Amino acid sequence: MQVLITILHIIVAIVMILVVLLQAGKGANMGAAFGGSSNTVFGSSGPGTFLGKMTTVVAVIFMLTSLSLSYMVGRTGKTSMMDAVKRPAAERQIPAAPLPPSPAAPQAPGAPTGTPAATPAAK
């Protein structure tokens, strides 16, 4: 389902780009060059052209597909691309923590025994 909505989203984005580029600007009329354009609520050409209405419809579809895609991605949970990578069995096992040395462990010859004595601080 997500792939279908993604494909629809891309197609709607391309259509929206084309529809916006096909529209004429507000000051594209020859009368606008001489200050003859009227700044009414709907512009000088009336309440809306076909391309203007189509832009609104395509923009609404684009927003709906954007929201639905973000909802789907947020709903699937946190996944990573690396989850699909197979790791060797040796890497999947968690190594055990190293054991602390036992008190009866043999020490190297010449090693001091017991706790080290406090040494005076160097000046």
NORDA-V252253 format. One record per pair of residues at least 24 apart in sequence whose ideal C-beta (glycine too) atoms are under 6 Angstrom apart, sorted by the first residue. I is the first residue (numbers start at 0). J is the second residue. If there is no record, write none. Layout:
# NORDA-V252253
[[I:J] [I:J]]
This chain:
# NORDA-V252253
[[1:71] [4:64] [4:67] [4:68] [7:64] [8:64] [11:57] [11:60] [11:61] [14:57] [15:57] [15:61] [18:50] [18:53] [18:54] [18:57] [21:50] [22:50]]
